[in-house]
Amino acid sequence: MSQIANPPAFLRALFDRAVAVADPMRVIAGQLPLRPAGRVVVVGAGKASARMAEAVEAVWGPCEGLVITRYGYARPCRGIEIVEAAHPVPDAAGMAATGRMLALLGGLGEGDFVLALISGGASALLVKPAGAITLAEKQAVTAALLASGAPIDQMNLLRKHLSRVKGGQLAAAAYPARLLALMISDVPGDDPAFIGSGPTVGDASTPAEARAVVARWGIAVPASVAAVLAGVSGVVAPGDARLSRVENRVIAAPAQSLAAAEEVARAAGCAVRLLGDALEGEAREVGAAQAAEALRLQAAMRAGDAPLVLLSGGELTVTRRGDGVGGPNAEFALSMALALGGARGIHAIACDTDGVDGAAEVAGALVAPDTLARAAEAGRDAAAALARNDSHGFFAAVGGQVVTGPTLTNVNDFRAVLIEAGT
């Protein structure tokens, strides 16, 4: 008999706790200074940025400013304007709002103060292409990057050199005003330079490195992109004087959310192993590897042993091979289900903490010992679904999807594997 009465509910509780502790309403207040005297402007972008703005106004009251978030992620603010735009592929709404944001910052002086609210998703939502790159060309390159399997740091490196706002350029536009950037990390390692492609962080990378990303991941680029990458980048160097009045501060990160989930698991009587908060790699490969590890650990367990939970975070990738609908978390879960082969006593959850896995409005998926059996009853071939990158379609058919709606935060992927002694 299972030692956890309801494994799916237990795993969902771990995920919900991980999301809850990263809610900007919980973390912003303790990070804000007293409201500065003089003109204060709030700007920002990302899937958590509107909630961050709401949290700021809960402390400071109505503020002047403009924040860009994903469609469906807006929050009520009394002074800060919230604009919704497309993610993960940018659109005209994001481009127009970015232009207005840069104009707003361009009029500031030495006595003014800027609060920048940056979270995952800002790379797509802040849109100001460099050179003669058109929006349509930027969209095509972004879509190719997302399908390439490139890790997030490589994607963001290229994005910086194709932009007039990333790689420190947003902060440079605000100079000589003072700027404090509060960030919610969705990148492995929590490097501020890669959160939202670092719009307030100096960057030492070069156009040559950006060209290497294009070559390594086989990204087809138009002449306008090639021309930008052959020229002088607008990315701002770390020692640039325009960044001398900037402070960047990460206020929520995957490690904190995993720690909160660990507390819940231990309170339920489970042992916990943390596999890392910065895992990267192909989702299907990591799923198979974690399944093998779970089977190995289960084989060493004896009747009466406490359940064991494996926790991990990071950002997995998918190299698109088929025409299905999926995302890294659901693909991880599908690969794990196949590798487990219906093994008893092992359940798993894999979800994106922002509530969106890939391009679908689905956070991720749950895996159970009967996942493959339910697929057979529904006439679904798990291996064929994986080959087509159709993980969301697969879990929709077998009842394993996790749908949260907008969570209003974003601290990357969350994965938990529950292992109980075999019977």
Sequence and secondary structure as in RCSB ss.txt:
>XXXX:A:sequence
MSQIANPPAFLRALFDRAVAVADPMRVIAGQLPLRPAGRVVVVGAGKASARMAEAVEAVWGPCEGLVITRYGYAR
PCRGIEIVEAAHPVPDAAGMAATGRMLALLGGLGEGDFVLALISGGASALLVKPAGAITLAEKQAVTAALLASGA
PIDQMNLLRKHLSRVKGGQLAAAAYPARLLALMISDVPGDDPAFIGSGPTVGDASTPAEARAVVARWGIAVPASV
AAVLAGVSGVVAPGDARLSRVENRVIAAPAQSLAAAEEVARAAGCAVRLLGDALEGEAREVGAAQAAEALRLQAA
MRAGDAPLVLLSGGELTVTRRGDGVGGPNAEFALSMALALGGARGIHAIACDTDGVDGAAEVAGALVAPDTLARA
AEAGRDAAAALARNDSHGFFAAVGGQVVTGPTLTNVNDFRAVLIEAGT
>XXXX:A:secstr
  SSS HHHHHHHHHHHHHHTT HHHHSGGG  S  SS EEEEEESTTHHHHHHHHHHHH S EEEEEEETT   
  SSSEEEEE SSS  HHHHHHHHHHHHHHHT  TT EEEEEEETTHHHHS  B TT  HHHHHHHHHHHHHHT 
 HHHHHHHHHHTBSSTTTHHHHHHTTSEEEEEEE  STT  GGGGGG TTS     HHHHHHHHHHTT    HHH
HHHHHS      TT GGGTTEEEEEEE HHHHHHHHHHHHHHTT EEEEEEEEEEEEHHHHHHHHHHHHHHHHHT
  TT   EEEEEEEEEE    SS    HHHHHHHHHHHHHTT TTEEEEEEETTS BTTBS  EEEE TTHHHHH
HHTT  HHHHHHTT HHHHHHHHT EE     S    EEEEEEE    
